[in-house]
Amino acid sequence: MRVTHRIIANTVIKNINANLTRMNRYQNMLSSGKVISKPSDDPVKISRIMGYTTELQQNKQYQRNIDAAQSWLESTENALAGINDVLQRARELAVSGADGTKPQEARDAIAMEVDELIDVLLQLANTSVGGRYIFAGYKTTSLPFTRDKFQPLPADRVAYHGDSGALRWEIAPGVTVKGNIDGQTLFMDTGIFTHMEELIDALRNNNDGEINTALDNLSKSIDDI
C-alpha cells in the first residue's frame, strides 16, 4: 500500500499547524500586556496593532475551519492506517491460500477470514467524525458503503452511495486545503472489495487458477491504493 494519501494528510496538518502558530503569535502580542498606553505614543505601532486586531477577528472563522480540517484529516489518517493493516493481512491470506498443497478445509477457513476482513474494511470505509462520513465525498450524512455478500459476481457486492466530491476548508485568506479522500477513488476504482470477494469464491471453489488470479488482482489493487 502506498503512503501517498497519508503523506498528503500529514503535509496539510503541518501547514494548518503553521497557520495556528501565526495566529497565536498575534494573539499573544495583544493579550500579554499594553504595548503602548495611548495612540499618540506610537502612531505606527498602534496602526499595526489595529491591523492585527482586525485580522484576529477575521481569523475566528478560519480557526473553526482549521479545527474541523485537522479533526477530519487525523480521522482519515487513522482510518488509512487501519485499512493498510487489513489489506496486508488479506494479501498474506491470499498467498497462503494459493499454496496448492492446502486442503479444501484450510481454504474454507481462509475464505472465512477474508470474509471477516471485508466487514472490517467496510467499517473503516464507513468511518465518521462528528456524524459525517469521511469517505463519502460531498454526501457526508449518508452511509457510503453497504454490502450484499449474496450478490453473484461479477456484480459488485459492496455498493458505494457517496460521490467524488472534494471537501475544502479555507484556513487563511485565499488559502484552502483539500481534506478528504472520496470512497470512489480509494475503494471502488481500485476494485479492492471486488477482488477480495473474488478471492473468497476462488478459495471456496478450490480452484488454483482462480485463486492465483485473485491474488494477482488483489496485490495490484493494494499497490494502487
Summary of the structure (lengths in Angstrom):
residues: 225
radius of gyration: 24.8
end to end distance: 5.7
largest distance: 90.3
contacts: 680
relative contact order: 0.14
helix: 64%
strand: 8%
